[in-house]
């Protein structure tokens, strides 16, 4: 996989976010799952949690002030930061211009 084809990151983003859908989608047809902005998740975060968490669908610790971000952003330098398993934590009251969230809804046929 060539990261430039799927993600906005420091190498190609020119210090800015970009409209969704300008890069290729992932295998499930979802756009911008890596790069562009770090996405806030509902999961809690603890640095050592994943070393002892369930292997399938871990949700993070039950308590704590730090929340999980995933996906990397346009400000990331290392391609390793864009792995699906790579996570970072941050306090929800700390604003960053490279953090965001994804709005999702269920469509009925």
Phi and psi in degrees as GROMACS dihedral restraints (atoms count N, CA, C in turn):
[ dihedral_restraints ]
;  ai    aj    ak    al  type     phi  dphi    fc
    3     4     5     6     1   -97.1    20    10
    4     5     6     7     1   113.9    20    10
    6     7     8     9     1   -54.5    20    10
    7     8     9    10     1   -38.5    20    10
    9    10    11    12     1   -59.0    20    10
   10    11    12    13     1   -26.8    20    10
   12    13    14    15     1   -75.0    20    10
   13    14    15    16     1   -21.0    20    10
   15    16    17    18     1  -119.2    20    10
   16    17    18    19     1   -17.9    20    10
   18    19    20    21     1  -140.8    20    10
   19    20    21    22     1   146.5    20    10
   21    22    23    24     1   -89.7    20    10
   22    23    24    25     1   126.9    20    10
   24    25    26    27     1  -148.9    20    10
   25    26    27    28     1   179.1    20    10
   27    28    29    30     1   -53.0    20    10
   28    29    30    31     1   -33.1    20    10
   30    31    32    33     1   -67.0    20    10
   31    32    33    34     1   -30.1    20    10
   33    34    35    36     1  -130.7    20    10
   34    35    36    37     1    -2.7    20    10
   36    37    38    39     1   -90.0    20    10
   37    38    39    40     1   -15.0    20    10
   39    40    41    42     1    56.8    20    10
   40    41    42    43     1    44.6    20    10
   42    43    44    45     1    56.7    20    10
   43    44    45    46     1    40.3    20    10
   45    46    47    48     1  -157.0    20    10
   46    47    48    49     1   156.2    20    10
   48    49    50    51     1   -76.6    20    10
   49    50    51    52     1   166.6    20    10
   51    52    53    54     1  -137.1    20    10
   52    53    54    55     1   153.8    20    10
   54    55    56    57     1   -58.7    20    10
   55    56    57    58     1   145.8    20    10
   57    58    59    60     1   -65.5    20    10
   58    59    60    61     1   145.2    20    10
   60    61    62    63     1    93.4    20    10
   61    62    63    64     1     7.1    20    10
   63    64    65    66     1   -86.6    20    10
   64    65    66    67     1   -13.7    20    10
   66    67    68    69     1  -108.8    20    10
   67    68    69    70     1   172.4    20    10
   69    70    71    72     1   -68.2    20    10
   70    71    72    73     1   147.8    20    10
   72    73    74    75     1   -78.1    20    10
   73    74    75    76     1   163.4    20    10
   75    76    77    78     1   -77.1    20    10
   76    77    78    79     1  -174.1    20    10
   78    79    80    81     1   -61.5    20    10
   79    80    81    82     1   -21.3    20    10
   81    82    83    84     1   -98.1    20    10
   82    83    84    85     1     6.5    20    10
   84    85    86    87     1    82.2    20    10
   85    86    87    88     1    13.0    20    10
   87    88    89    90     1   -94.7    20    10
   88    89    90    91     1   133.6    20    10
   90    91    92    93     1   -93.5    20    10
   91    92    93    94     1   148.9    20    10
   93    94    95    96     1    56.7    20    10
   94    95    96    97     1    38.3    20    10
   96    97    98    99     1   -77.5    20    10
   97    98    99   100     1   -21.4    20    10
   99   100   101   102     1  -122.4    20    10
  100   101   102   103     1   137.8    20    10
  102   103   104   105     1    82.4    20    10
  103   104   105   106     1  -175.4    20    10
  105   106   107   108     1    70.3    20    10
  106   107   108   109     1   -80.4    20    10
  108   109   110   111     1  -134.0    20    10
  109   110   111   112     1   148.3    20    10
  111   112   113   114     1   -63.3    20    10
  112   113   114   115     1   137.3    20    10
  114   115   116   117     1  -104.3    20    10
  115   116   117   118     1   126.0    20    10
  117   118   119   120     1   -65.6    20    10
  118   119   120   121     1   139.3    20    10
  120   121   122   123     1  -119.8    20    10
  121   122   123   124     1   161.4    20    10
  123   124   125   126     1   -72.2    20    10
  124   125   126   127     1   -18.8    20    10
  126   127   128   129     1   -66.3    20    10
  127   128   129   130     1   145.7    20    10
  129   130   131   132     1   -75.8    20    10
  130   131   132   133     1   170.4    20    10
  132   133   134   135     1  -136.2    20    10
  133   134   135   136     1   136.7    20    10
  135   136   137   138     1  -144.7    20    10
  136   137   138   139     1   134.7    20    10
  138   139   140   141     1   -52.4    20    10
  139   140   141   142     1   -40.8    20    10
  141   142   143   144     1   -98.1    20    10
  142   143   144   145     1     3.3    20    10
  144   145   146   147     1   -58.2    20    10
  145   146   147   148     1   -45.1    20    10
  147   148   149   150     1   -72.2    20    10
  148   149   150   151     1   -16.2    20    10
  150   151   152   153     1   -69.6    20    10
  151   152   153   154     1   -24.1    20    10
  153   154   155   156     1  -126.0    20    10
  154   155   156   157     1    10.4    20    10
  156   157   158   159     1   -80.9    20    10
  157   158   159   160     1   168.3    20    10
  159   160   161   162     1   -61.1    20    10
  160   161   162   163     1   145.9    20    10
  162   163   164   165     1   -71.0    20    10
  163   164   165   166     1   -29.4    20    10
  165   166   167   168     1  -106.3    20    10
  166   167   168   169     1   123.8    20    10
  168   169   170   171     1    51.5    20    10
  169   170   171   172     1    53.8    20    10
  171   172   173   174     1   -66.1    20    10
  172   173   174   175     1   142.9    20    10
  174   175   176   177     1  -110.9    20    10
  175   176   177   178     1     2.1    20    10
  177   178   179   180     1    90.3    20    10
  178   179   180   181     1   172.6    20    10
  180   181   182   183     1   -65.4    20    10
  181   182   183   184     1   156.3    20    10
  183   184   185   186     1   -72.2    20    10
  184   185   186   187     1   -22.8    20    10
  186   187   188   189     1  -139.1    20    10
  187   188   189   190     1   168.9    20    10
  189   190   191   192     1   129.3    20    10
  190   191   192   193     1   159.5    20    10
  192   193   194   195     1   -95.4    20    10
  193   194   195   196     1    -7.1    20    10
  195   196   197   198     1   -98.6    20    10
  196   197   198   199     1   134.7    20    10
  198   199   200   201     1  -111.2    20    10
  199   200   201   202     1   163.7    20    10
  201   202   203   204     1   -91.2    20    10
  202   203   204   205     1   140.4    20    10
  204   205   206   207     1  -123.2    20    10
  205   206   207   208     1   144.3    20    10
  207   208   209   210     1  -137.8    20    10
  208   209   210   211     1   159.3    20    10
  210   211   212   213     1   100.8    20    10
  211   212   213   214     1   -14.8    20    10
  213   214   215   216     1    76.1    20    10
  214   215   216   217     1   171.9    20    10
  216   217   218   219     1  -142.4    20    10
  217   218   219   220     1   176.8    20    10
  219   220   221   222     1   -62.6    20    10
  220   221   222   223     1   -17.0    20    10
  222   223   224   225     1   -90.4    20    10
  223   224   225   226     1    -5.7    20    10
  225   226   227   228     1   -75.5    20    10
  226   227   228   229     1   143.1    20    10
  228   229   230   231     1   -98.3    20    10
  229   230   231   232     1   -39.7    20    10
  231   232   233   234     1   -91.5    20    10
  232   233   234   235     1   128.8    20    10
  234   235   236   237     1   -58.3    20    10
  235   236   237   238     1   -25.6    20    10
  237   238   239   240     1   -61.8    20    10
  238   239   240   241     1   -24.8    20    10
  240   241   242   243     1   -70.5    20    10
  241   242   243   244     1    -9.1    20    10
  243   244   245   246     1  -101.0    20    10
  244   245   246   247     1     4.5    20    10
  246   247   248   249     1   -64.8    20    10
  247   248   249   250     1   145.0    20    10
  249   250   251   252     1   -57.7    20    10
  250   251   252   253     1   -32.3    20    10
  252   253   254   255     1   -83.0    20    10
  253   254   255   256     1    -8.7    20    10
  255   256   257   258     1   -77.1    20    10
  256   257   258   259     1   129.2    20    10
  258   259   260   261     1  -134.4    20    10
  259   260   261   262     1   151.2    20    10
  261   262   263   264     1  -133.9    20    10
  262   263   264   265     1   160.4    20    10
  264   265   266   267     1  -117.8    20    10
  265   266   267   268     1   151.5    20    10
  267   268   269   270     1  -158.1    20    10
  268   269   270   271     1   155.4    20    10
  270   271   272   273     1   -76.1    20    10
  271   272   273   274     1   132.5    20    10
  273   274   275   276     1   -59.9    20    10
  274   275   276   277     1   -18.4    20    10
  276   277   278   279     1   -88.0    20    10
  277   278   279   280     1     3.0    20    10
  279   280   281   282     1   -97.0    20    10
  280   281   282   283     1   111.0    20    10
  282   283   284   285     1   -83.5    20    10
  283   284   285   286     1   141.0    20    10
  285   286   287   288     1  -140.1    20    10
  286   287   288   289     1   143.0    20    10
  288   289   290   291     1   -74.8    20    10
  289   290   291   292     1    -5.9    20    10
  291   292   293   294     1  -111.7    20    10
  292   293   294   295     1    15.3    20    10
  294   295   296   297     1  -108.8    20    10
  295   296   297   298     1   145.8    20    10
  297   298   299   300     1  -157.2    20    10
  298   299   300   301     1  -161.4    20    10
  300   301   302   303     1  -152.6    20    10
  301   302   303   304     1   164.7    20    10
  303   304   305   306     1  -111.9    20    10
  304   305   306   307     1   128.5    20    10
  306   307   308   309     1   -89.7    20    10
  307   308   309   310     1   127.2    20    10
  309   310   311   312     1  -130.9    20    10
  310   311   312   313     1   149.0    20    10
  312   313   314   315     1  -149.3    20    10
  313   314   315   316     1   159.6    20    10
  315   316   317   318     1   -92.6    20    10
  316   317   318   319     1   132.2    20    10
  318   319   320   321     1  -101.4    20    10
  319   320   321   322     1   133.3    20    10
  321   322   323   324     1   -96.4    20    10
  322   323   324   325     1   139.7    20    10
